[in-house]
Amino acid sequence: MTEQKKNKPAQTFRMGAVKATVWANTTDDGKTFYSVTFSRGYKKGDEWKDTDSFGRDDLPKVEKLAGQAYAWIFEQSAKKATDEGEE
């Protein structure tokens, strides 16, 4: 697996400037687990930057994105269990 492919997000969810990024990770024994990072984009001059700091009005978006990420991860786990049961 190339380094670039390793670092590609499994899924991304956005609400305005707030983003939840889901990362797929593989253990040494080949099992997949997921982690989620949250960020907020902002513009400084002509350049876009990201921060992991959120204001009061961002928090409802973080909450909704966390729910979406949770549901997506849960769905992936269910698909994997179904696929393994079919083999």
N, C-alpha and C positions, 0 to 999 in steps of 0.2 A: 504494500500500500504506500502510495507516495505521501510525502509530508503535507502537500497541499490538500490532498483528499482527506487526510486525517483531521485537518483543522476546519473542514467545511461543516457548518451547522447542519444538524439533522432536520431542524425546522425553525422558523422564525415567525413570531407574532408581533404585530404592531398596532398601536393606538396613538395616532398623532406622533409626537416625538419620542414616545416611550416604546421600548422594544424588549421582548423576551426572546432569548435565543436558547434553543435546546441543543445540547451536545450529546452525541452518542459516544460512549466509552466502552472499551472491551477489556475484560479482565484477562489475566494470564491463562485461565482455563476456557477462554472463548465466550464467556457470557457477556451480554450487553447490559449496561446500565446507563441511565441518563442523568444529566445535570442541567441546570438552567441558570443563565445569567440575565440580569436586567440592566438596561442602560437607558439613558435619555440623551437624545441628540440636541445640540445647540450650535448656533453659528457665532463664531468669533471672527469679526472682519469678514473676509470672503471664504473662510475655511470652516468646514463642519467638524465638530469634535463630539466625543461621547463622554458622559460622566455616569458614575454609579450613585450619584446623589439626586434625591428627589424632593420636590417641594410638596406642600400640603395638597395641592390640586392634582399632583401626579399620582398620589397614593391610590385613589380608586382605580386608575388605569393599571397600576402594578397589580392590584388585587384581581382584576378581570383577566389580565394576561397570565397571571399565575394559575388561574382556573383553567384557561385554555391550554396552557402547557401541561398541566396535570392531566386533563382529559386526553390530550394527544398521546402522552406517555402511556397512560392506562390503555388506550386503544392499541398501541404498538405491542404492549405486553399481551393483550388478549389475542391479537393476530398471531403472535409468535406461539402462544399456547395452542391455538387452533391448528396452525401449520405443523407443529410437532405432533399433535394428536392424529393428523392425517397420514403421517409417514408410517 
